Amino acid sequence: MKPAPPAAAKNGGLDAFLDRAVQEQLVLTYWFDSVPRTDPYPMVVRLTGRRTGVTGRPQHGDQFVHDETIDASAPGGGPVSVTVRISDINPGEWTVTEKVLSPGRSERRKRGGRAGADPTPPELHRAAWSLHRRKLAPQPAGLVKTTVAPFALIPGLVPGIYFAMAVLGIVLGIVVQTVLAAHEGLPVGRTLPLAILAILAGVIGAKLWFVVLHRQERLANGWCIQGLLTGAVIVLVAGSFVARLNLGTILDLTAPGLFMGMAVGRVGCFFAGCCSGRPTASRWGVWSSDMRIGVRRLPTQLLELTLALSVGVAALAVILVHGPANGALLVGATAVYTLLRQGILLLRAEQRKSLVGPPLTAAAAVVVLLADVGFVALVASGRVL
């Protein structure tokens, strides 16, 4: 059987993440045409591998037997891909064979299905890398070579896209803010360094926020938009006083680029397989992968992209037509984004950790939005300078 993973991988955390990132793995993807979801239909696939070029008795890491249990049904049926990662093996070329095992009656009872004759397992195919949404590219049988995890080719995903889109989003955000600052007659020599520092603080805040939220699981390989917004705003507030810039104006000029940059980042999320939506039979579903299962899903990343882009474009239009609003624009844009995002988060495949948090967040966003609108109305009436 497959050897137990090392202790660091079990415990999670930054060290385990870095170890997994540089460790060579066998990344195998299989696809099949699923039946529409009725009862849970578990399918067990046994993978047997042996490293080529081994003479004599195989040593530790030269062979493996791995059983992967998957759900062979999907809402509405259609093509489904499953990606299996085999780690803690020696790098090189491998011969891998697969066999579908039928689960017994007791297994189906445990999963909520009816006991009876075993259903006919679907035909399993080896899948090659492809971005096609409807069909999965077949891969000829042959040797499989180990690869470093970040460069593994998985159908529906693009290696390195998350980092590339994050950088592009950061550049876009800085450029938009700099152009608007020049448009408002502010000294770019002071606003540009402040924008760069705010983005750096936002990146650090996004990482710290994620680590705090997932401290029990000891996960470090993720980011949170809440931390991005918090870190950036803190630096903008402090930096505006140091650089002797109008705080409200700086905050408002940041809003368009900030949300446009977040929209670009969501492209990376979609093609990296993170923040994925639930499987669905809806016509609005899009075939995509969550790094393990490729199936027709609710495109939550694209919905967040649309939301962030809409908020960013609306903020830009307000600035170009009416000018800054003493910080009320960034506050209002953040409240609108936070409120509408709560609905999108309900569509994600991952379960929410708290049933109380989302309603409280939405309620807080509504309160902030109403207060912001009231502030803008008072300013417009001349009651507040």
C-alpha positions in Angstrom: 0.0 0.0 0.0 1.0 3.6 -0.3 3.4 4.7 2.5 2.1 7.1 5.2 2.8 10.7 4.5 5.5 12.4 6.5 4.6 14.1 9.8 5.1 17.6 8.4 2.5 16.9 5.7 0.0 15.6 8.2 0.4 18.7 10.4 0.0 21.2 7.6 1.4 24.7 8.1 3.9 26.7 6.0 6.7 24.2 6.3 4.5 21.4 5.0 3.3 23.7 2.1 6.8 24.5 1.1 7.8 20.8 1.3 4.9 19.8 -0.9 5.6 22.6 -3.4 9.1 21.3 -4.2 8.4 17.6 -3.9 8.0 15.7 -7.1 4.7 13.8 -7.4 2.8 11.6 -9.8 -0.2 13.6 -10.9 -2.7 11.4 -12.7 -6.1 12.5 -14.1 -8.9 10.2 -15.2 -12.2 11.1 -16.7 -15.5 9.3 -17.2 -19.1 10.1 -18.3 -21.1 10.2 -15.1 -24.7 9.3 -14.5 -27.1 12.0 -13.3 -27.0 12.2 -9.5 -29.6 10.0 -7.7 -28.2 8.1 -4.8 -24.5 8.5 -3.8 -22.5 6.2 -6.1 -19.0 5.7 -4.7 -16.5 4.2 -7.1 -13.1 3.0 -5.9 -10.2 3.2 -8.3 -7.1 1.2 -7.5 -3.9 2.6 -8.9 -0.8 0.4 -9.0 2.6 1.9 -9.9 6.2 0.8 -10.4 9.1 3.0 -11.2 10.9 2.0 -14.4 14.6 1.3 -14.5 14.6 -0.4 -11.1 16.7 -3.6 -11.0 16.4 -6.1 -8.3 14.1 -5.8 -5.4 12.1 -2.5 -5.4 13.1 -0.1 -2.5 10.9 2.3 -0.5 9.3 4.8 -3.0 9.8 2.6 -6.1 6.2 1.2 -6.1 2.8 2.0 -4.7 -0.8 0.8 -4.5 -3.3 3.6 -4.0 -7.1 3.4 -3.7 -9.0 6.5 -4.6 -12.7 6.8 -3.7 -14.8 9.1 -5.8 -18.5 9.9 -6.4 -19.3 8.6 -9.9 -22.5 10.6 -10.2 -22.9 14.3 -10.9 -25.9 16.7 -11.1 -27.1 16.3 -14.7 -24.5 13.8 -15.5 -21.7 14.6 -18.0 -18.0 14.3 -18.1 -16.2 14.2 -14.7 -12.4 14.2 -14.1 -10.6 13.1 -11.0 -7.0 14.1 -10.3 -5.0 11.9 -8.0 -1.6 13.0 -6.5 0.8 10.3 -5.5 3.6 11.7 -3.2 6.4 10.2 -1.1 7.8 8.3 -4.1 11.0 8.4 -6.0 11.2 10.8 -9.0 11.4 9.3 -12.5 9.2 7.5 -15.0 6.5 5.2 -13.8 4.3 2.5 -15.2 0.8 2.9 -13.7 -2.3 0.7 -14.1 -5.8 1.4 -12.9 -8.7 -0.8 -12.0 -12.2 0.1 -11.0 -13.4 -1.7 -7.9 -17.1 -2.0 -7.2 -18.1 -0.9 -3.6 -20.1 -3.4 -1.5 -23.6 -3.0 -0.1 -22.4 -1.9 3.3 -20.3 0.9 1.8 -23.4 2.3 -0.1 -25.5 2.0 3.1 -22.9 4.1 5.0 -23.1 6.7 2.2 -26.9 6.8 2.2 -27.5 4.7 -0.9 -29.8 1.8 -1.4 -28.4 -1.7 -1.0 -28.8 -3.9 -4.1 -26.9 -5.0 -7.2 -23.7 -3.1 -7.8 -24.2 -0.5 -10.5 -22.1 -0.9 -13.6 -19.0 1.3 -13.2 -18.4 3.9 -15.9 -15.6 3.5 -18.3 -12.4 5.2 -17.1 -10.1 7.1 -19.4 -6.7 8.7 -18.8 -7.0 12.4 -19.4 -4.5 14.8 -20.8 -4.3 18.6 -20.1 -7.0 20.6 -21.7 -9.0 23.8 -21.2 -11.9 22.6 -23.3 -15.1 22.9 -21.2 -17.2 20.1 -22.8 -14.8 17.3 -23.5 -11.6 16.0 -21.9 -8.6 15.3 -24.1 -7.7 11.6 -24.1 -4.1 10.6 -23.2 -2.5 7.6 -24.8 -1.4 4.9 -22.4 2.3 5.0 -21.5 4.9 6.0 -19.0 4.1 8.8 -16.6 6.8 11.1 -15.2 6.9 12.8 -11.8 6.6 16.5 -11.7 6.9 19.3 -9.1 3.4 20.1 -7.8 3.1 23.7 -9.0 3.8 22.6 -12.6 1.4 19.7 -12.7 -0.9 19.8 -15.7 -4.5 19.3 -14.6 -7.5 19.6 -17.1 -9.2 23.0 -16.8 -6.3 24.6 -14.9 -3.3 26.7 -16.0 0.0 26.4 -14.0 1.2 29.7 -12.6 -1.9 31.6 -13.6 -2.8 32.6 -10.0 0.5 34.4 -9.5 0.4 36.0 -12.9 -3.1 37.4 -12.5 -2.3 38.6 -8.9 0.7 40.6 -10.2 -1.4 42.0 -13.1 -4.1 43.0 -10.8 -1.7 44.8 -8.5 -0.1 46.7 -11.4 -3.6 47.6 -12.7 -4.7 48.9 -9.3 -1.5 51.1 -8.9 -1.8 52.4 -12.5 -5.5 53.4 -12.1 -4.9 55.1 -8.8 -1.9 57.0 -10.2 -3.8 58.2 -13.2 -6.7 59.4 -11.1 -4.3 61.1 -8.7 -2.7 63.0 -11.6 -6.2 63.8 -12.9 -7.1 65.4 -9.5 -3.8 67.4 -9.4 -2.2 65.4 -6.5 1.6 64.9 -6.5 2.3 61.5 -8.0 5.7 61.5 -6.3 3.9 61.0 -3.0 0.8 59.1 -4.0 2.7 56.4 -6.0 4.9 55.2 -3.1 1.9 55.2 -0.8 -0.1 53.0 -3.3 2.8 50.5 -3.5 3.1 50.3 0.3 -0.6 49.9 0.7 -0.6 47.0 -1.8 2.2 45.3 0.0 0.4 45.7 3.3 -2.7 44.3 1.7 -0.9 41.2 0.5 0.5 40.6 4.0 -2.9 41.2 5.5 -4.5 38.8 3.1 -2.0 36.1 4.1 -2.3 36.8 7.9 -6.1 36.8 7.7 -6.1 33.4 6.1 -3.7 31.9 8.6 -5.7 33.2 11.5 -9.0 31.9 10.1 -7.4 28.4 9.4 -5.2 28.2 12.5 -6.9 25.1 13.7 -6.1 23.3 10.4 -2.7 24.9 10.4 -3.0 26.0 6.8 -0.9 28.7 5.3 -1.4 28.3 1.5 -4.3 30.7 0.9 -5.4 34.3 0.9 -8.4 36.4 2.2 -9.8 39.5 0.5 -10.8 40.8 3.9 -7.2 41.0 4.9 -6.3 42.7 1.7 -8.8 45.5 2.2 -7.9 45.9 5.9 -4.1 46.0 5.3 -4.4 48.4 2.4 -6.7 50.8 4.2 -4.6 50.9 7.4 -1.5 52.0 5.4 -3.5 54.5 3.3 -4.8 56.1 6.5 -1.4 56.3 8.2 0.5 57.2 5.0 -1.9 60.1 4.1 -1.0 61.9 7.3 2.7 61.3 6.9 2.7 62.4 3.2 0.3 65.3 4.0 -2.4 64.2 1.6 -6.1 64.5 2.0 -7.2 61.2 3.5 -10.7 61.2 2.0 -9.4 61.9 -1.5 -6.7 59.2 -1.3 -9.2 56.6 -0.1 -11.7 57.4 -2.9 -9.0 57.4 -5.6 -8.0 54.0 -4.5 -11.4 52.4 -4.8 -11.6 51.9 -8.7 -8.1 50.4 -9.0 -8.5 48.2 -5.9 -11.7 46.5 -7.1 -10.6 46.3 -10.7 -7.4 44.6 -9.6 -9.4 42.2 -7.5 -11.5 41.3 -10.5 -8.3 40.5 -12.5 -7.2 38.3 -9.6 -10.4 36.3 -9.8 -9.4 35.1 -13.3 -6.4 33.5 -11.6 -8.7 31.9 -9.0 -10.9 30.3 -11.8 -8.0 28.8 -13.7 -6.1 27.8 -10.5 -9.1 25.9 -9.1 -9.5 27.8 -5.9 -12.7 29.2 -4.4 -14.7 26.9 -6.7 -18.5 26.6 -6.7 -20.8 23.6 -6.1 -21.4 21.0 -8.8 -24.6 21.8 -10.6 -26.9 20.8 -13.5 -27.9 24.4 -14.1 -27.4 25.9 -17.6 -25.4 28.6 -15.8 -22.9 26.0 -14.7 -19.4 26.0 -16.2 -17.1 23.0 -16.4 -14.2 23.7 -14.1 -11.9 22.0 -11.6 -11.2 22.4 -7.9 -7.8 20.9 -8.4 -9.2 17.4 -7.8 -12.7 17.1 -9.3 -13.5 18.5 -12.7 -17.3 18.8 -13.2 -19.9 21.3 -14.2 -20.0 23.9 -11.4 -21.5 27.2 -10.4 -18.9 29.7 -11.5 -18.4 31.5 -8.2 -15.0 32.9 -9.2 -16.6 34.5 -12.3 -19.5 35.9 -10.3 -17.0 37.5 -7.9 -15.1 38.8 -10.9 -18.2 40.4 -12.2 -19.1 41.9 -8.9 -15.7 43.4 -8.2 -15.4 44.8 -11.8 -18.9 46.3 -11.6 -18.0 48.0 -8.2 -14.7 49.3 -9.6 -16.2 50.7 -12.8 -19.0 52.3 -10.9 -16.5 53.9 -8.5 -14.5 55.2 -11.5 -17.6 56.7 -13.1 -18.5 58.5 -9.9 -15.0 60.0 -9.6 -14.9 61.1 -13.2 -18.3 62.7 -13.0 -18.6 64.0 -9.5 -15.0 63.8 -8.1 -13.9 62.3 -4.7 -16.4 62.2 -1.9 -14.3 62.6 1.3 -13.7 58.8 1.6 -17.4 57.9 1.3 -16.9 56.3 -2.1 -14.4 53.7 -0.8 -16.6 53.0 2.2 -19.7 52.6 0.1 -18.0 50.5 -2.5 -16.6 48.1 0.1 -20.0 47.8 1.9 -21.8 47.0 -1.4 -19.1 44.5 -2.4 -19.2 42.8 1.1 -23.0 42.6 1.1 -23.4 41.1 -2.3 -20.4 38.8 -1.9 -22.2 37.0 1.0 -24.7 35.6 -1.4 -21.9 34.3 -3.7 -20.1 32.7 -0.9 -23.2 30.5 -0.3 -22.6 29.0 -3.7 -19.1 27.8 -3.0 -18.3 24.1 -2.7 -16.6 24.6 0.7 -18.8 24.7 3.7 -19.0 27.9 5.8 -17.3 27.6 9.1 -20.0 29.6 10.9 -23.7 30.0 10.4 -23.8 33.2 12.3 -20.9 35.0 10.7 -22.4 35.6 7.2 -25.7 37.1 8.4 -23.8 39.4 10.8 -21.4 40.4 8.1 -24.3 41.2 5.7 -26.1 43.2 8.5 -22.9 45.2 9.3 -22.5 45.9 5.6 -26.0 47.2 5.4 -25.5 49.5 8.4 -22.3 50.9 7.0 -23.9 51.4 3.6 -26.9 53.3 5.1 -24.6 55.4 7.2 -22.4 56.2 4.2 -25.4 57.2 2.1 -26.6 59.4 5.0 -23.2 61.0 5.2 -23.1 61.8 1.5 -26.6 63.3 1.7 -25.6 65.6 4.6 -22.5 66.7 2.7 -24.6 67.4 -0.4 -27.1 69.5 1.7 -24.2 71.5 3.2 -24.8 70.3 6.7 -21.4 68.6 6.9 -18.3 70.2 5.5 
